């Protein structure tokens, strides 16, 4: 996944959290959350199905 394709969670969070400027119906909130979940599911699928051999560049173990 290329960097520019990353889902901009920080941007969305900044935009939708200002409740004094915007109001959202339950339907709109559900639609936003569904879109976020769909994007997360796509990224997860890419990580789980990528079988190409790549050099190990990062690890969580020390």
N, C-alpha and C positions, 0 to 999 in steps of 0.2 A: 504494500500500500504506500503510495507516494504521500509526502507530507501535505501537499495542498488538498488531498482528498480526506484528510482527517476531519472528523465531525467537530464543529466549533462549539463545544458545550459551554465554554466560558462566555462566548458571545451571546448565546441564547439565554443563559442564566442572567446575564447583565440586563438584557432587554426585557425579559418577562417578569423580573422580580420587583420592578418599580410599580407597585399597585396604586400609588397615588396618581400616576399618569394614565394607567390602563386598567380596564376591567375585562375579565374573561368569564364567559359562561362555562358551565360544567362541560358542555359539548366541546367547546374550544380547548379547554384544558385536556380533555380526553384525547382530542385529535393531536395536540402537541406531544403528549406523552407517548401516544402510539407511534408518531413519526420518529421520536427519539429512540424508542425501543426497536423499531424496524432498522434504523441505522446501526444501532449497537449489535443487533442480530446479524446483519450483513458483515460487519467487521469481525465478529466472532467466527462466523463461518469461514471467512478468508484465512484467519489464523489456524483454524482446525483442519482445513483442507489443503493448505499449502504443503506440497510434498517435494518441492524442489530442493536439491542439495545446496546448502549455503554454508559459508564459513561461520563458525561460532564466534560472534562478536561481543556478546553480552551474557552475563549470567548473574543470578541472584546469590549464588553461593560464593563464599570467600576462599 
